[in-house]
Amino acid sequence: MTPAYVYNDREIFELEKERLFSRAWLFVGHESEIPEPGDYVVRRVLEDSFILARGNDGEVRAMFNMCLHRGMQVCRAEMGNATHFRCPYHGWSYRNDGRIVGLPFHQEAYGGEAGFRRKGQALLPAPALDTYNGLIFVSLDPEAPPLREYLGDFTFFLDYYTKQSSGGIELRGPQRWRVKANWKIGVENFAGDMYHTPQTHTSVVEIGLFREPKAEKRKDGCTYWAGRGGGTTYKLPPGTLEERLRYVGYPDAMIARMKEMWSPEQQALIGDNGFMVSAASAFPNLSFVHNWPKVEDSDDVLPFISIRQWQPISEDETEVLSWFAVDKDAPEEFKALSYKAYLMCFGSSGMFEQDDVENWVSLTSTAGGSMARQLLLNNRMGILSDDTPVVPALAPEQFAGPGVARVGYGEYNQRFLMADWADHLERPAPVRPRVEVGTPDAPRTASCTDDDTAEA
């Protein structure tokens, strides 16, 4: 049972900031967004702003967007290309790898290195940075486990969205909008809620956007949970791997590249077991969509992939960042039509998006009242009164992927996700040392050789 008020409570939100978002791995962007030296985007992790930049050396870094002098935001543009960043307050400047190179009147104002040791100083880096299939994550915990270890077996499923060819994916966006809803609701919905589709999205099916005649077909798919994430699948008609991939709209050239990239087990999940991944969530606030609506004036369908982040603003407001993702090596016509399918379904004004948000706003608003503190919500779908599952987990020969999978409706994934959430909130956040910069006795904020810094 879940207390209803956790979806709109200030104290809970403060605990989430202190104990969850301070230690989890959080998605901030993709390498395709900053392909060239000097390219950068500015992204937030709650209140913290980071410059995500590719340095002249080609390395990707995430640097805290605050000047070492008086704390002004160094970079105020959301994206661009720059060799240096210059603070608009007092003119301190930094290379695109974070190292300080310009300090006006260094000798006159500070007495040179004796007063402020400029050599070796740099913008504060994110405590931890790692990538998977080009997805860039940061953690505010310097002792965070390696990203691959953190994600665990969910990477098996993550590959379907992010590794369809050796070229990887490219992103367009993000579209960005705010909703008056708690961030956890969207994460739960994408993680495993097939139950809402026949009710919330009936009209989308009735207008013929999908070739499946009824939204109730969702119950023939399964939910799965593996490592730090899980999601839903559709059950495909009988056929070979190639036939099933064609059924959802992939051309033969793309299918051939998928077969080169995916493991035998990943191919078997689709080709032998007949399950095609749909929506999914990775803990704590990253989600994925894979769907295949009809596009143009045709009965043909075409798949799209979307990546989205649920960025908490407060206990009752979320900023949604939504990217369109596509195989970099896909034909240009496929990319154009796939983007159109994405906008139609899950863009900022997409049909699915509007259906979902109406529910989430209502839930959040109701959870903020006094009566919600008396109510324990029923999240026991899929288990009997003695806690045994309504249906057994699929055997390995029925489901080639890792983790636990079950056919039909259930709230298994929501329970897994909220258990991880509760575990984080019960553990106090670690105490971390403060970083002092610039004084002769202070530790350096970056590892740089002295001759890397030039007098401004």
Secondary structure in CASP SS format (residue, H / E / C, confidence):
PFRMAT SS
TARGET T0000
AUTHOR 0000-0000-0000
METHOD secondary structure of the structure
MODEL  1
M C 1.00
T E 1.00
P E 1.00
A H 1.00
Y H 1.00
V H 1.00
Y H 1.00
N C 1.00
D C 1.00
R H 1.00
E H 1.00
I H 1.00
F H 1.00
E H 1.00
L H 1.00
E H 1.00
K H 1.00
E H 1.00
R H 1.00
L H 1.00
F C 1.00
S C 1.00
R C 1.00
A C 1.00
W E 1.00
L E 1.00
F E 1.00
V E 1.00
G E 1.00
H E 1.00
E H 1.00
S H 1.00
E H 1.00
I C 1.00
P C 1.00
E C 1.00
P C 1.00
G C 1.00
D E 1.00
Y E 1.00
V E 1.00
V E 1.00
R E 1.00
R E 1.00
V E 1.00
L C 1.00
E C 1.00
D E 1.00
S E 1.00
F E 1.00
I E 1.00
L E 1.00
A E 1.00
R E 1.00
G C 1.00
N C 1.00
D C 1.00
G C 1.00
E C 1.00
V E 1.00
R E 1.00
A E 1.00
M E 1.00
F E 1.00
N C 1.00
M C 1.00
C C 1.00
L C 1.00
H C 1.00
R C 1.00
G C 1.00
M C 1.00
Q C 1.00
V C 1.00
C C 1.00
R C 1.00
A C 1.00
E C 1.00
M E 1.00
G E 1.00
N E 1.00
A C 1.00
T C 1.00
H E 1.00
F E 1.00
R E 1.00
C C 1.00
P C 1.00
Y C 1.00
H C 1.00
G C 1.00
W C 1.00
S E 1.00
Y E 1.00
R E 1.00
N C 1.00
D C 1.00
G C 1.00
R E 1.00
I E 1.00
V E 1.00
G E 1.00
L C 1.00
P C 1.00
F C 1.00
H H 1.00
Q H 1.00
E H 1.00
A H 1.00
Y H 1.00
G C 1.00
G H 1.00
E H 1.00
A H 1.00
G C 1.00
F C 1.00
R C 1.00
R C 1.00
K C 1.00
G C 1.00
Q C 1.00
A E 1.00
L C 1.00
L C 1.00
P E 1.00
A C 1.00
P C 1.00
A E 1.00
L E 1.00
D E 1.00
T E 1.00
Y E 1.00
N C 1.00
G C 1.00
L E 1.00
I E 1.00
F E 1.00
V E 1.00
S E 1.00
L C 1.00
D C 1.00
P C 1.00
E C 1.00
A C 1.00
P C 1.00
P C 1.00
L H 1.00
R H 1.00
E H 1.00
Y H 1.00
L H 1.00
G H 1.00
D H 1.00
F H 1.00
T H 1.00
F H 1.00
F H 1.00
L H 1.00
D H 1.00
Y H 1.00
Y H 1.00
T H 1.00
K C 1.00
Q C 1.00
S C 1.00
S C 1.00
G C 1.00
G C 1.00
I E 1.00
E E 1.00
L E 1.00
R E 1.00
G E 1.00
P E 1.00
Q E 1.00
R E 1.00
W E 1.00
R E 1.00
V E 1.00
K C 1.00
A C 1.00
N C 1.00
W H 1.00
K H 1.00
I H 1.00
G H 1.00
V H 1.00
E H 1.00
N H 1.00
F H 1.00
A H 1.00
G H 1.00
D C 1.00
M C 1.00
Y C 1.00
H C 1.00
T H 1.00
P H 1.00
Q H 1.00
T H 1.00
H C 1.00
T H 1.00
S H 1.00
V H 1.00
V H 1.00
E H 1.00
I C 1.00
G C 1.00
L C 1.00
F C 1.00
R C 1.00
E C 1.00
P C 1.00
K C 1.00
A H 1.00
E H 1.00
K H 1.00
R H 1.00
K H 1.00
D H 1.00
G C 1.00
C E 1.00
T E 1.00
Y E 1.00
W E 1.00
A E 1.00
G C 1.00
R C 1.00
G E 1.00
G E 1.00
G E 1.00
T E 1.00
T E 1.00
Y E 1.00
K E 1.00
L C 1.00
P C 1.00
P C 1.00
G C 1.00
T C 1.00
L H 1.00
E H 1.00
E H 1.00
R H 1.00
L H 1.00
R H 1.00
Y H 1.00
V C 1.00
G C 1.00
Y C 1.00
P C 1.00
D H 1.00
A H 1.00
M H 1.00
I H 1.00
A H 1.00
R H 1.00
M H 1.00
K H 1.00
E H 1.00
M H 1.00
W C 1.00
S C 1.00
P H 1.00
E H 1.00
Q H 1.00
Q H 1.00
A H 1.00
L H 1.00
I H 1.00
G H 1.00
D C 1.00
N C 1.00
G C 1.00
F E 1.00
M E 1.00
V E 1.00
S E 1.00
A E 1.00
A E 1.00
S E 1.00
A E 1.00
F C 1.00
P C 1.00
N C 1.00
L E 1.00
S E 1.00
F E 1.00
V E 1.00
H E 1.00
N E 1.00
W C 1.00
P C 1.00
K E 1.00
V C 1.00
E C 1.00
D C 1.00
S C 1.00
D C 1.00
D C 1.00
V E 1.00
L C 1.00
P C 1.00
F E 1.00
I E 1.00
S E 1.00
I E 1.00
R E 1.00
Q E 1.00
W E 1.00
Q E 1.00
P E 1.00
I E 1.00
S E 1.00
E C 1.00
D C 1.00
E E 1.00
T E 1.00
E E 1.00
V E 1.00
L E 1.00
S E 1.00
W E 1.00
F E 1.00
A E 1.00
V E 1.00
D E 1.00
K C 1.00
D C 1.00
A C 1.00
P C 1.00
E H 1.00
E H 1.00
F H 1.00
K H 1.00
A H 1.00
L H 1.00
S H 1.00
Y H 1.00
K H 1.00
A H 1.00
Y H 1.00
L H 1.00
M H 1.00
C H 1.00
F H 1.00
G C 1.00
S C 1.00
S C 1.00
G C 1.00
M H 1.00
F H 1.00
E H 1.00
Q H 1.00
D H 1.00
D H 1.00
V H 1.00
E H 1.00
N H 1.00
W H 1.00
V H 1.00
S H 1.00
L H 1.00
T H 1.00
S H 1.00
T H 1.00
A H 1.00
G C 1.00
G C 1.00
S C 1.00
M H 1.00
A H 1.00
R H 1.00
Q H 1.00
L C 1.00
L E 1.00
L E 1.00
N C 1.00
N C 1.00
R C 1.00
M C 1.00
G C 1.00
I E 1.00
L C 1.00
S C 1.00
D C 1.00
D C 1.00
T C 1.00
P E 1.00
V C 1.00
V C 1.00
P C 1.00
A C 1.00
L C 1.00
A C 1.00
P C 1.00
E C 1.00
Q C 1.00
F C 1.00
A C 1.00
G C 1.00
P C 1.00
G C 1.00
V E 1.00
A E 1.00
R E 1.00
V E 1.00
G C 1.00
Y C 1.00
G C 1.00
E C 1.00
Y H 1.00
N H 1.00
Q H 1.00
R H 1.00
F H 1.00
L H 1.00
M H 1.00
A H 1.00
D H 1.00
W H 1.00
A H 1.00
D H 1.00
H H 1.00
L H 1.00
E H 1.00
R C 1.00
P C 1.00
A C 1.00
P C 1.00
V C 1.00
R C 1.00
P C 1.00
R C 1.00
V C 1.00
E C 1.00
V C 1.00
G C 1.00
T C 1.00
P C 1.00
D C 1.00
A C 1.00
P C 1.00
R C 1.00
T C 1.00
A C 1.00
S C 1.00
C C 1.00
T C 1.00
D H 1.00
D H 1.00
D H 1.00
T C 1.00
A C 1.00
E C 1.00
A C 1.00
END
